[in-house]
Amino acid sequence: MAKNAEKTISKEELKKQFIEILHNDFQTTPDEADDKKVYEALSKIVVGILKKKRRKFTVNTQSAGKKKVYYLSMEFLMGRSLKTSLYNLEMNVQAKEMLKDLGISINGIYEQEPDAGLGNGGLGRLAACYLDALAADGYHATGYSICYEYGIFKQKLEDGWQTELPDNWLPGGSVWLVPVPTKAIEVRFDGELKEYWDNQYHCVTHENYTSVMAVPYDLFVSGYGSEAVSKLRLWKAEMASFDMPFFNKGDYAKALSKNIMSQAITKVLYPNDNHAEGKSLRLRQQYFLCAASIGDIVNQHMSVYGTLDNLHEKVAIHINDTHPTLAIPELMRILLDDCGYSWDKSWHIVTNTFAYTNHIVMPEALEKWDCNLLKSVCPRIFSIIIEINERYCRDLWERYKDEGKVSHMSIVENNKVKMATLCVHASHSVNGVAKIHSEIIKRETFKDEYLDTPTKFKNVTNGIAYRRWLYQSNEGLTELLREKIGDGFLKNAAELSKLAVFKNDEEVLNRLADIKAENKQKFAKYVKNQYGTVLNTESIFDVQVKRLHEYKRQQLNALNIIAQYNYLKNNPDAPFVPKTYIFAAKAAPGYYMAKQIIKLIWNISEELKKNDKLREKLNVIFLEDYNVSLSEILMPAADISEQISLAGTEASGTGNMKLMINGAVTLGTMDGANVEIHEQVGDDNIIIFGMNVDEVNACKASYRPIDIYNSNPVVKQAIDTIQYGVNGVQFPEIADTLKNTDTYMALKDFDSYQKAQKYASECYSDKLKWQRMSLANIAGAGIFSADRAVEEYAKDIWGLTK
């Protein structure tokens, strides 16, 4: 470590700055300071280092005239920043030793930081991983999102029912945010349009609008072993001006109501949108993000180049899923209304600037907005979308003369704007996030668009900021890797493949087993402290952690556990490899069936507590409030990675990659990135079950789950148990859904899943065989690095240079 000692800062300099900040900002000393103040002081030093590095990197990028990338996403699930920043800046050893000299343990300090939960799941975590990787790869990148006051809700289970509590992350998280009030952008909502002609120019003015100010707060993201620092600019809504006349007249409610309405925009991550007010607020959030971000990009570009003529040559703007789609018409608005460019010139700039990542396979899940709502909330943007669509449909008609095709491909259909269709039309690149997903969007989701413009469709398989889940979270495995293959894998994940030569080395395989055992004990200790539950660390830790959604099929997992429970009740002395099923998942607040499934799993765990003998063999735990920090403890402890979505429904998944790099063996369907995991590790080191995409499609029309219920006694008994009571609670809706609709075909894949579970237990019983499988997964995980993914984006989509 000595050679890295001076990479960022020496221990002595760090100590000097730390003592100064405690003295000047907190009027305290290291002896007197509590953990919270230590955390804030250390974080301030890191923010200062990152800010300085970013400024220097930006100057170098601009003086070389290099292209920059801007990544727009309504979600960034950042997790904690202190630990990852210290590791990426290679000053973790200095910080640990400096605090140790002062009698402070760094692990307690890490725990002071709340998770920045500005996202729901995979989409937001991917965006966070990409900011890390863009910095590590040396590209100039800026992310844009909203500074939600309350991130994703804190999940509390009350008798197994999910209740949502506010997640007020900002008090502890605000030390990472640098306010930049001078760069605030005005965003205009509501009002009406006035059109007129002035000297042959068609002019549009927007009148009687409501003005909201978007104030930026910057969060810096370090890259490992790089001069680059990414910046996440988060927008907070503030009222543009206070209504003094109303206030002076004593009408305080009216004076303050506008303020409250504007601030609601950045209050909470995704309001529940199963009512009109929620829909309107979510649309306002989306336009607020887009208008502020595009305004900021234009301002930055103008300050460097003084013209927007070359915007598409110097700027790449990426849309992460459809939530930031309104950035497209917003840039058109600026070019047309503020700069006076012609339509054709504006459209040329826009279509060469934007690229779009699709994350959704199922057409019914693609975002659509009601025309009346769009017209009311952002009238000018709506009129531009209509114009884009009219020109698009005219062009399609001239080329195809097929009314059905034109109306199907139209951006506006049934009085709704199809956001994904707008993205596909206006972007020069459209990509899926795993090989199979990219094929499905070409073959099904955007079939006509693909046939019309095949060259814009691409694939970039997702990747993870792997150092967070390996280097920072799995100390034992990192040490073993360093010893056996050197530490090049920390910068280049492809070097993990060097581990494969040890697949028959018993010493290495036994050490892998010991490392896993130690990680399981650490996780079990966490569970004991949090829940008072004792886990059997000798059992298989079988892990399914992800958002709760029927297509991810937590209900299939639960069905199998109930079948195993029924079997063991009837055969208490039967040989059975002990298993601990670990679940963690949040359900969308308005998603009733998902909440029912959580309650079912929780009740299964309660039922098992009643029988000590049975519980030694079969145990279930549902972890509350799943977040990035919890996954950092869990991933290194997992034996089996459950990736059991119905083939053709999961775009990619990234949890599968985090589990894989920590040596868990995937038990899954041929869906999402499982297909590529299978390619990397081969048949022997992954457990695949269930139908493939073609079999699913062939079976859909004639599928009758009730026939399986009636003909398979194991399935019937398991569903009847759900129907008539688990831990004294009945779940008729789940039972009825499985018997009568079973949209995601859990019953169809059930037999195959049971066989896969049985096979997994057999493999685990052969210790060396299991460790060989585990080693093959670690060695094959390099391709799933976010560093690799963003290199592909940079080269094939954004056209960036270093």
N, C-alpha and C positions, 0 to 999 in steps of 0.2 A: 504493500500500500504506500510505501514511502515515496515512490516516484510520482504518485498522484497527490501527494500532500499539499503542494502549492497550486494545484490546478485552478481553484477558484479563490481561495482565501486560506491563510495560515491559521492554525489554532490560536496563536497569540493575538493576531489581528481580530479574529472572530470574538475572542474573549473581551478585548478592548471595546469593540463596538457594542457588544452585548451589555457590558456594565454601563457604558455611556447612555444607551437607550433606556435601561431600567432607571437610571438616575434622572435623565432629562424628561422622559415622557411619563414615567410612572412614580417618580419621587421615591424610589425604593432601591434596595441593594439585593444582590443574589441571595443573601442569607434570609432576608425578609420576604422576598417575592413569592407569591403562591404560584401554582402550576399554570394558571391562566395567564398571569403576567409574563411568565417565562415563555410560554407559547407565543404570546403576542409580540414580545421583543424579538425572539428568534425569527418569527415570520416576517417582521418588519425589515430585518437585515436581508433576508432572502428576496423580498419584494424589491428592495433597493438594488440588489445585484442584478436581478432579472430586468428591471426597468432600464438600467444603464446598458446592459448587453443588447436589449431590443433596440434602443436608440442608435447604438453604434451599427448594428446589423442593418437597420433601415437606411441609414446614411449610405452605407456601402452598396446596398441594393439599388437605391435611387441614382447614385452617381454612375453605376454601371448600366443604368437604363433597363434593368431586368424586369421581367413580368412578375406580378404579384397574384396570389390567389386569395379569394375571399369565400368563406364557407358559411352559408346561411342555414341555420337549423333552429327550429322552435325548441329544441331540447339539447342540452349539454349536461350529461350526467357525470360531473367532474370528480365526485368523491372528495377525498382530502388532498390538500396541496402540499403541506409541509414535508411529509416524509418523501413523497415522490420528487419534490424539488431538490431536497438535500441529496438524494441518491443520483438524480440526473446531473446535478452540478458537481458530483463527486466530492461533496464536502460532508457526507454523512459521518465519516469516521472522526473528522475534526469536531463536528458538532457534538457527537456522542462523548468524545474524550473531554472536550471543554466543559460540558455540563457535569461529567463525572468528577472532574477536578473541583467543581463547586458543590459536590454532594447531591447532584440531581440526576435522576434516571430519565433518559430520553423517552422511553416507552410510555411513561405516564404523561409526558408532554404531548406526544402524538394524540393521546386520547382526548385532549382538550378541544380538538378541532371537530366541528360538526361536518357531516357530509354535505357537499354542495349538490343537492338532489334536484338539479334543474332539468329533470327528464323522467320518463316513465320506465324505460328499459333499454333494449338493444339499440334502438335508433340514437338515443342521446348518449349512450356509452360509446358507440362507434364514433360519433362526432368528437368526443373527448379524446379517444385513442388517436384519432387522426391529427388533432392539434399537437399532441405529443410527438407523433411520428414525423410530421412535417418539420418540426423543429430539429428532431434528431437527424433527418435527412438533409437539413441545410437549406430549406426553402422559406421564402418570406410569406407567411400565412397569417390571416386574421379571421377569426371566427366571429359570427354575430348571433346574438340571441337576446332574450329578455331577462332583465334583472328581477326575476320573480321574488317578491318578498317572502312568499311561502312556496317552498319547492314541492316535490311530490309528497303527498300526505304521509304522516307517521301512521303506521298500521298497528291497531290494537285489536286483539281478538278477545271478545267478551262472550264466554260460552261458545267459542268457535266462530262467532259471527264477526266479520271484519267491520270495525268502525274506523272512521278516518279522523285523525287529529291533525291540527295545523302543524306544519314543519317550518318553524321560524328559524332558518339557518343563519340569518344575517348577523345577529349579534356577535357570534363567534367567527363567522366567515368573512365579516366586513374588512378585517385586517388585510385580506388579499385583494381588495378592490381599491383601485386608484380612481377617484372621481376626476372627470375632465369636463367641467361645466362650460368651458369656453367653446367646446365642440358640439353643443346641443343643436338639435335639428327640429324644426317645426314640422308637425304632421297635421294634416287637415282632414277632418271627418265631416260627414253629412253635407247639408247645404244643397244648392242646385247649380246647374250649368247655364251660362249665357253664351250664345254663339253669335258672332257677327263677322262681317267682311270689312277689311281695312286695306285699301289699295291692292286688291286682288289676293290679299292674304286672308285665309280663314282663321279667325281667332276664337278661342274658347276661354272664358273666364269662369272661375269657381267662386260663387258668392254665398254669403250667409253660412259659412262653414264654422265648425268648432275647431279651435286650435289647441293642440296638445304639444308640449315640448318633450322631446326625447333626450334625456340627459345620459351621457355615456359613463360607464364605470368599467375600467379595464382590469382584467385578470390575466396575469402572465403565466405562460406554460413553458417550462424548460424542456430542452431536448437533451438526450444523453450524448456526451462526447461531441458537442457541436457548438459553433458560435451563434447559431440561430436561436431565437426565442419566439414562440407563437404568442399571439395576443387574442384573448377572447373579449370582445367589446359587448358589454351587456347594457341594454337600454332600460332606463327607468322613466316612467311617465310622470310629468308634472304639469300643472296648469300653466298655460301661457301667460295669463294675466288674471289678476283678482278683480272681481266685479265690485268696485268701490261704491258706485251709486246705490246698488241694492243694499249693501252693508250699511251705508249711512242712513238709509231710510228705515233701518231696523229689520229689513228682511234678510236675517242672517241665514236662514235655511236655504233661500234661493242663491245667496252669494256663495255659500259653501257647496251647494249640490253639484255644480259643474266640476268643482275641485275633486269631490268624492268620485264622480263618474270617471274623470280622467285618470285618477289614481287606481281605479279598479282594474285598468288595463294591465298593470304589472303587479297586481296583488297576488295572484295565485296561478300556478302552472295548470293550464287547461281547466277552465270551469266545467262543471258537469253540463253537458249540452243536450240533455233530453228535455229541454224546454227552450222557448223562443229567446229569453234573455241570455241564456247560456250560449246559444248559437251566435247571437249578435256580439257578445263580448269576445268569443273566440275569434270571430272574423276581425274584430277591431284589433285584437292582439296580433293577428297575422299581418294586417296592413301596417300597423304601427312598426313591427319589426322590419318589414320590407321598405317602407318609406324612409325610416331613419337610416337603415343600412345603405340603401342606394344613394341617399343624399350624402352620406359620409364618404362613400367610395368616390362619388363624383367630385366632392370638395377636395379630397386628397389628391386625386388625379389632376385636377385643375391647378392645384398649388405646385405640382411638379412640372406639368407639360403645357398648361395654359390653353389647352384645346381638348375637345372630346373626339376629334377626328380619329385619333389613334387609340381610343379606349380599349377596343377589342384586341389590339396588339400588345397592350401593356397590362391588361387586367383579365383574369379568369374569375367568373362568379359561379359558384356551385350551389345547387339547390338540393338539400338533403330531404328527400321525400317531398310531398306536394305542399306542405304547410307554408313555405316561403314563395309560392308561385307568383304572388302579386308583385314580386320584385320585377318581373318581366314587363307588365304594363306600366309599372312605375318608372322604369328607365325610359320606356317609350315616351311617357308623359314629359319627362325632363328634356329629352332630345327634341320633341315636337314643340312643346309649349314654352319652355324656358330658353331653348337654344335656337329655335326656328329652323331645325333641319327638316328636310322633306321626309315623307313617309318612307320612301324606299331606302334613303340613306340611314335613317333611324333604325329601320328593320334589319339592315345589313349589319350595323354595329351590334344590335341586341342579339341576333342569332349567332353571331360569332363570339359573343362574350359568355353566354349562359350554357351550362351543362347540368344535367339532371340525373340523380340516382333514384331509381324506383325501389321501394322496399316491400311492395305489396303485390301478391300474386292474384288474390281473389278480387274479381272485378267489382263485386258488390261492396267491397271495403274501400274502393278508391274514392277520394274526396270529391264531393260535388257541392256547389253553393247555389242557393236559390237566387234567381236573377233579381227579384224585387228587393231582397235583403242587400245584395251587392250594390244595386243602384242607389239604395238609400244611404248606405254607410260610406261608400266611396264612388260618387257619381262619375267623376272623370275617368277613373280606372275602369269602371264598367263600360263606358262609351268606347274606350280604347279596345277592350276585349271584344266588343261587338264588331268593331271595325276589323280587328285581326281576323275574326271568324268569317266575316263576309268575304274578305279577300281570299282567305284559305279555301272556302267552299266554292268560290267562283273558279279558282285555279283547279280544284279537284273536278268540278263539273266539266271544265274545258278539256281536261285530260281523259276522264273516264266516261262521261255522259251516262252515269249510273246513279239514279236518285237514291236508291237504298244505301249504296256505298257512301255517298256524300253525307246523308243524314246520320249514318252510323259514325262516320269520322268527324263530324262537326263538333266544335268545341262547346257549342250550346245545343242542348237537347232536352226536350220536355221542361222548358223554362228553368233549366239548371246549367250552370257552367261546370264542365268537367275539367278539374284542375290538372289532372295527369295528361289529358289530351292537349291542353294548352302548353304544358311543359315539353311534351314530346315535339310539338310543332315548332316551338320557339327556341329549342336548344340544338346546338350542333352535335351533341353527344347525349345518348341515353344509355345508362348502364344498369344491369342487375348486379346482385351482390354474391352470387355463387353460380357455378357453371349451369347447374340444372335450372336455377331461377331465371337466368338470362335466356335460356332456351325457351322456357315457358312463356316469358313475356313476348318473345318473338312469335311463338307458335299460337298463343291464345290471347293474352291480355291486350297486346297492341299488334295483332296480326296484320290488319290492313295498313297500319302505319309502317310496320316493318317492310311489307311488300312495296310500299310507296318510296321509302327512303332507307334501304337496308344498311347503307354504310354508317349511319349514325348510331346503330345499336352495337353495344360493346358489353364485355363482362369484366368486372374487377371483384374478385372474391374478397370478402371482408378480411380484416386482420385486427389483431389486438395489440395494445401497448404492453407487450409480453413482459417487459422488465418489471412492471408493477406486480404481476402475478407470480413471477419466478424470483427475480433478484431481490425484490423488496419483501416478498411474502413467504418464500420457501428457502430459508437460510441453509438448511441441511442439503437440499438438492443442488443449490447454487455452489456450495463448497465442493460437493462431489464432482460436479461438472468442471469446475475450475481445475481440480486436481487431475481429472482424466483427459480433458480435451483442451485445457487452457482457457483464458477468459475472452477469447475473440467472439464467443457467442453473445456477449453482452452488447456488442455493437452490430453484429451480423448474425441474426438468428439462424441462417442457413447452416452455420457451423455446428448446430446441435446434431446434425446428421452424423458427425464423427463418433457420437456415442454408440452407434449401431455396431461397431466392431466388438463391443463388450457383451453382445447378446448371449454368449455362452460362458461368460466369466462369472463363476459362482460367487466370487468375493464381491463383485460389483452388484450382482443381483441381490445378495443378502444385505448389502448396505442400503440398496433401494428399499428393501422391505423394512429395515430399521428406521429409515428416514420417514417412511409412510406411517409407521407405528407411532413415532414421536409426534408427527403432525396430527394424528388422530387423537392422541392423548391431550395435546394442546387444545384442540377443538372441543373435546369432551369436557375439559376443565371450564372452558367458556360456557358451555351449555349448562353445566352444574351450577356455575355462578349466576347465570341469567335465569334459569328455569327450575333449579333444584332437581333436575332430572339426571340420573346416572346412565351413561351410555356404555354399552359393552364394546370396548375398543378392539376386541378380538373378532367382532362380527364384521360382515361386509358393510361398508358405508355406501349405500346406494342413493345417489343424489339427483333430485330433479328440482332445479332452481331456475325460475324464469317467470315472466308475467303469467298470470292465470288466465288462460283462454281455452275454450273448448277445443280449438284446433291443435293446441299443444298437448292435449289429451292427458292431463293429470287424472282424469276420470278412468282412463285405461289402467294406469298405475294403481289407483285406489281399488279398482275392481279385482285386480290380481292379488293385492294384499288381503282383501276380504276372502278371496278363494283360498289363499294360504292359511288364513286364520280359521276358516271353516274346516280345512283339512287337519290342522294341528289340534283343533278341539276334539275332533273324532279320533285322531291318532296321536295322542300326546307323546308317545315314546318313539315315534317314527324318526329315522335319521333325517336331519334337516340342518343345512349350513346356516348358522345364525346370521340374520340380516337386520340392519338398522336403516329404515327408509327415511331420508331427510328431505323435507320439502321446505321451500320458501317461495312466496309469490304474493304480489299485490294484485287485486282485481280492480278494474275501473269502477269508480264509485256507483255508476248506474247499471252495472252488469250483474243482474240478479243471479243468473245461473252460475257464474264464476264464484260468486260469494257463497252459494250453496255448496259448491264443490270444496271450497276451503273448510266450511263447517263440517262436511262429511269427513274429510281427512283428519280434522281436529278430533272429531268424535271417535274415529277409529283409534287414534292414539290414546284417548281416555279409556276406551273399552279394553285395550291391551294392558293398561295399568292395573286392571283388576285381577290379573292372573300372572303371578310371579313366575311360575314355571314356564308358561307360554312366552312371557316377555323376554326371557333369556334367549329365546330363539327368534322372536319376531318383535320388532320395536318400530314405532313411528314417531317422528317429531316434526311439528310444523313450526318453523322459526318465524317470529314476528318481524315485521319492518325490514325486509330484505333490502340491503343497500351495498354500495361498493365496498365499504370497510368490512362488512360481514363476509362478503364473498372472498376477501383477501385471507380470512382465517379458514374459510370452508374449502376453497379450491384445493389447497395442498393436502387436505385430509381425505378427499373423496377417493373411493375405489372404483365405483361405477358411475358413469355419466349418462343419465337418461335423456335421450334426444328422440322422443317417440311421436312427434307430430305426424299426422296423416301425410303420406307422400304427396308432394305438390302444393303444400300449404305454407310451409316455413320458408321464407326467402333465403336465409343463410343460417342465422344463429351465430353468436360469438361466445356464449357460455361454454359451448362444446369445445372451443379452442383453448379457453382458460383451463378447463378441466384436463384436456389432453396434455397440455404442456407440463402439468403437474403429475402426469403418469396415470390418470384415471383411464379406464377402458370404456369406450363408447358402446352403449347398448342402444341401438336406434334403427330408424327406418332409412330408406334411401331417399332422403329429403335434405334440402338446403346444403350446407357445407359438409354434412355427413358423407356425401358422395365423394368429396375431395379428401376427407379424412381417410375413407376407405382406400382411395387411390394411393395415399401416402403410406399406409401401414399394412395393406394387404389383407386377404381374407382371414388370416389366422389371428389378427390382433385387434379385431373389431367384431362386435356381435350384432349382425344385421337380422332384422325380422320384418315380416309384414309385406304388404303389396307394394309394388313400385307404381310410378305415376300412370303408366299405361294400363296397368291392371285396375287401378282405382277408377280411371275414366271409363273403362269397359264395364265396370261393375255398377256404377252410379245409378243408371236408369232403372235397373231391376232389383236394387238392394232392398231387402225386407228384413230388418233386424229381428222382428218377432219370430221369424223362422228359426234363427239361431237360438233365441231364448227358449223356444219350445223343444229344440232338438239337442241342446248341450246342457246336461244336468249341472255341470260346474258353473256355467254362466247363469243358469236359472237360479241356483241356490245363492250365488253372490248378489244378483239383482234383487231377489226376494229379501235378502238380509238388509239391503239398502232401503227397500220398500217398507219393511215392517219394523226396522229399528236397529240402529247402531248406537250403543251407549244410551238406549232408551229414547233416541230421537229418530223419527221417521223422515225419509227423504223421497216422497212420492214423485216430485217433479223430476229428479234425476233418474229415478227408475223408469218413469213413463218415457222420458226423452230417449233413454238408451233402448228401450223396447220398441218404440214406435217410429222415431225419426233417425236418431244416431247419425247426424249429419257427417260426423268425422269418423264413422265406421270403426269405433272402438271394438264392437263385438266381432266384426269381420276379421280383425287382426288379433283377436284375443288368444286363440290357440297358439298361433305363431309366437306371440309375446310370452306366453307361459313357457313354451319350449326354450326360448332365448334366456329367460330368467333361470331356468333349471340348468342350462348349459353354462351360464355365468357362474353359478354356484359350484359346478363340477370343476371348472377351470381354476377358480379361487382356491379350491381344496388342494390343488397341486401348486405348492408355493413357488417353485422355480418357474413353472410354466406361466403363472400369473405375473411374476416379475419380468419375465421376458416380454410378455404382452405390454406391460407397463413401460418398459424401456423402449420398445418399438414406437410407442406413442410419443414419448419425450423426444426421441431422435427424429420423428417425422413431423414435429410441430412447427419447425422453422418457417415453412411456407406461409403459415398463418400469422406472421408478424405484420403489424400495421405499417412498419417501415417499408416492407415489400409492396403493400397495397398502395401507399401514397406515391411510391416511385412509378407504379403503373399509371396512376392518375396523372402525375406530373408529365410523363412522357407521352402517353397515348391520348390524353383528353385535354389537359390544361396548356400543354406546350411550354412548360417552365424550363429554365436553365439554372444551373448553380453558379 
